[in-house]
């Protein structure tokens, strides 16, 4: 089977439509359809079937996709090795990170990779963990986060390694009556106004978990995904919030623990299966792990 046609099949599996696949590969939709027809002929079995006005993968098509992943991963490893013989950079790694994780880890990761022959193309992607598999269509490595009670996103086409657990603390205005406390019971906050993040992100998941465990439903008045802005609003007395410990840096907010509540977010790094066999990807993963050990011993 033709390698480039396997690439088209994988893109279709990742992106869902012929149009999106064509855009990603800088092809026309008709060219994508033609390549898929030729791949079907090579496979000797139907890989696509109608789905309304679109097409979808058959069981055989879905079964072929992981093999396409393996073939393309092997080509990536070969390309990296040949580059090392040419004395050129070992490869470019496309890295996606959620913003607060990027602020914590990315500068140190780049420092560790300096001179290693690895080019890191880093972008911030602020999406829930459930959307991470789709990001692997465009990235080699994705740093994501989830509530520690949430299941991993690992699957047949997504490998996940856990990097660290980051506690989540309560942040209060400096003038708040509870600001001097080391810990606070959630029941003491039943009348408070909360600033949270959008639904589906770890901090909001923690609030939902608290509501489930305690029966106290937090009154959320704002949803903001920028922790710097959240802390500024808390510092000015416009609400209280939960903050990941290493993302909290405002000098004028009071920080304390929620008593009796297990609250944390998990840092996961996602790749395609066997992606870490590429030396450049392995170097980025090693740098991430080393930086985590440095900032969160």
C-alpha positions in Angstrom: 0.0 0.0 0.0 1.2 3.5 -0.9 2.6 5.4 2.1 1.1 8.8 1.1 -2.3 7.2 0.7 -2.0 5.8 4.2 -1.2 9.3 5.3 -4.4 10.5 3.7 -6.4 7.7 5.5 -4.9 8.7 8.8 -5.8 12.4 8.3 -9.3 11.4 7.4 -9.5 9.4 10.6 -8.2 12.3 12.6 -10.2 15.1 11.0 -13.5 13.4 10.1 -14.2 14.9 6.7 -12.7 14.9 3.2 -12.8 18.7 3.2 -10.8 19.0 6.4 -8.4 16.3 5.3 -7.8 18.1 2.0 -7.2 21.4 3.8 -4.7 19.8 6.2 -2.8 18.1 3.3 -3.0 21.1 0.9 -5.0 19.0 -1.6 -8.3 19.3 -3.3 -11.2 17.2 -2.0 -11.4 15.4 -5.3 -7.7 14.5 -5.0 -8.3 13.2 -1.5 -11.2 11.1 -2.7 -9.1 9.7 -5.6 -6.3 8.7 -3.2 -8.7 6.9 -0.9 -10.2 5.1 -3.8 -6.8 3.9 -4.9 -5.9 2.8 -1.4 -9.2 0.9 -1.2 -8.1 -0.9 -4.4 -4.7 -1.7 -2.9 -6.3 -3.0 0.3 -8.8 -5.1 -1.6 -11.5 -4.3 0.8 -13.9 -1.4 1.3 -12.4 1.3 3.6 -15.1 3.9 3.3 -18.9 3.9 3.3 -21.5 6.6 2.8 -22.7 8.6 5.9 -25.3 10.9 4.6 -23.6 13.4 2.3 -20.2 12.4 3.8 -18.2 9.3 4.1 -16.9 7.4 7.2 -14.4 4.6 7.8 -15.6 1.0 7.6 -14.5 -1.5 10.3 -11.6 -2.4 7.9 -10.7 1.2 7.4 -10.6 1.8 11.2 -8.5 -1.3 11.6 -6.0 0.0 9.0 -5.5 3.3 10.7 -3.2 2.1 13.6 -1.1 0.4 11.0 -0.8 3.6 9.1 0.3 5.2 12.4 3.0 2.6 12.7 4.2 3.1 9.1 4.4 6.8 9.4 6.1 6.7 12.8 8.7 4.4 11.3 9.3 6.8 8.5 9.7 9.7 11.0 12.3 7.7 13.0 14.2 6.9 9.8 14.2 10.6 8.8 15.5 11.6 12.2 18.3 9.1 12.0 19.4 10.1 8.5 19.4 13.7 9.6 21.9 12.8 12.4 24.2 11.3 9.8 24.0 14.5 7.8 25.1 16.4 11.0 21.9 18.4 10.8 19.2 18.9 13.5 17.7 15.6 14.7 14.2 16.8 13.9 11.4 19.3 14.6 8.9 18.4 17.3 5.5 20.0 17.3 4.6 20.6 20.9 1.2 21.8 22.3 0.8 22.9 25.9 -2.0 24.4 27.9 -1.1 28.0 28.9 -0.4 27.6 32.6 1.6 24.4 32.0 3.6 26.2 29.3 4.4 29.1 31.7 5.6 26.6 34.3 7.6 24.2 32.1 8.3 25.5 28.6 11.2 28.0 29.3 13.1 25.3 31.2 12.4 22.7 28.6 13.8 24.9 25.9 16.8 25.6 28.1 17.4 21.8 28.5 17.1 21.3 24.7 19.5 24.1 23.8 22.2 22.7 21.6 20.6 19.2 21.5 19.8 19.5 17.8 16.0 19.5 18.4 13.8 22.2 17.1 10.7 22.7 19.2 7.7 24.3 17.4 5.6 25.1 20.5 2.0 26.4 20.6 -0.5 27.0 23.4 -3.7 25.1 23.1 -6.4 25.7 25.8 -8.7 22.7 25.3 -10.3 20.1 27.7 -8.5 16.8 27.9 -11.3 15.2 25.9 -10.2 17.2 22.9 -6.5 16.2 23.1 -6.7 13.2 20.7 -7.8 15.5 17.9 -4.8 17.8 18.5 -2.5 14.8 17.7 -3.4 15.3 14.1 -1.3 18.5 14.2 1.2 17.9 17.1 3.7 15.3 18.0 3.4 15.9 21.8 0.5 17.4 23.7 0.8 18.5 27.4 -2.7 18.4 28.9 -4.3 18.5 32.3 -7.2 16.8 34.0 -8.9 16.5 37.4 -7.3 13.7 39.3 -10.6 11.9 39.5 -11.0 12.0 35.7 -10.0 8.9 33.6 -6.9 9.0 31.4 -7.5 9.7 27.7 -5.2 6.8 26.7 -6.5 4.7 23.8 -5.4 2.5 21.0 -4.1 5.6 19.1 -3.1 7.8 22.1 -0.3 7.0 24.5 -0.3 8.9 27.8 2.4 9.3 30.5 1.6 11.1 33.7 4.1 13.8 34.6 2.9 15.2 38.0 0.1 16.0 40.4 -0.4 19.7 41.2 -2.5 20.5 44.3 -5.3 23.0 43.8 -5.6 25.7 46.6 -8.3 28.1 47.6 -7.4 31.8 46.9 -9.1 34.6 48.8 -9.0 38.4 48.9 -6.5 39.7 51.5 -9.4 41.3 53.5 -11.5 38.1 53.6 -12.4 36.9 57.1 -10.9 33.5 56.4 -7.7 34.8 54.7 -5.6 34.1 57.8 -6.5 30.4 57.9 -4.3 27.5 56.8 -7.4 25.5 55.7 -11.1 26.1 55.2 -14.1 23.8 55.2 -16.1 24.0 52.0 -19.3 24.5 54.1 -17.8 27.8 55.3 -17.9 29.0 51.7 -21.5 28.3 50.9 -22.4 32.0 50.5 -19.4 33.0 48.5 -19.2 34.1 44.9 -16.8 32.0 42.8 -14.6 32.7 39.8 -14.0 29.5 37.9 -12.9 28.4 34.4 -14.9 27.1 31.5 -16.6 23.8 31.9 -14.6 20.7 31.1 -11.3 22.0 32.6 -9.8 20.6 35.7 -10.5 23.5 38.1 -14.2 23.5 37.2 -14.2 19.7 37.5 -12.9 20.0 41.1 -15.7 22.4 41.9 -18.2 19.9 40.5 -16.6 17.2 42.5 -16.8 19.3 45.7 -20.5 19.9 45.0 -21.1 16.1 44.6 -19.2 15.2 47.7 -20.4 17.9 50.1 -23.8 18.8 48.6 -22.8 22.5 48.6 -23.1 23.9 45.1 -20.6 26.8 44.5 -22.2 30.0 43.1 -20.1 30.7 40.0 -20.4 34.3 38.8 -17.5 34.4 36.3 -15.7 31.9 34.1 -12.3 32.9 33.0 -9.4 30.7 31.8 -6.6 33.2 32.4 -5.4 32.5 35.9 -3.5 35.9 36.1 -6.8 37.7 35.5 -8.6 35.5 38.0 -6.0 36.3 40.7 -6.3 40.0 40.0 -10.1 39.9 40.4 -9.7 37.9 43.6 -7.1 40.4 44.9 -9.7 43.2 44.3 -12.4 41.4 46.2 -14.6 40.3 43.3 -14.9 36.7 44.3 -12.9 33.7 45.4 -11.4 30.9 43.3 -9.5 27.7 43.1 -6.0 27.9 41.7 -3.4 25.3 40.8 -0.6 25.8 43.3 2.2 26.5 40.8 0.1 28.8 38.7 -0.6 31.1 41.7 1.8 34.0 41.9 -0.1 37.1 42.9 1.4 38.7 46.0 -1.9 40.1 47.3 -4.1 37.0 47.5 -4.4 34.7 50.5 -3.9 31.0 49.8 -5.1 28.1 51.9 -6.2 24.5 51.6 -9.7 23.1 51.4 -10.1 20.9 54.4 -11.2 17.3 53.8 -11.2 17.7 50.0 -8.8 16.0 47.7 -8.2 18.6 45.0 -5.5 18.5 42.4 -4.9 18.4 38.6 -2.8 15.9 36.8 -0.3 16.8 34.1 -0.4 14.2 31.3 1.6 14.2 28.1 0.0 12.5 25.0 1.6 11.2 21.9 0.8 8.8 19.1 1.9 5.2 19.9 5.6 4.6 19.4 6.2 8.3 18.8 8.8 8.3 21.6 10.9 6.0 19.5 11.8 9.1 17.5 15.0 10.5 19.1 13.7 14.1 18.8 10.4 13.3 20.5 12.1 11.3 23.2 14.4 14.3 23.9 11.3 16.6 24.4 9.6 14.0 26.7 12.8 13.7 28.7 13.1 17.4 29.0 9.5 17.7 30.2 10.1 15.1 32.9 13.3 16.7 34.0 11.7 20.1 34.2 8.8 18.7 36.2 11.3 17.2 38.7 13.0 20.6 39.0 9.9 22.7 39.6 7.7 20.3 41.6 10.1 18.0 43.5 
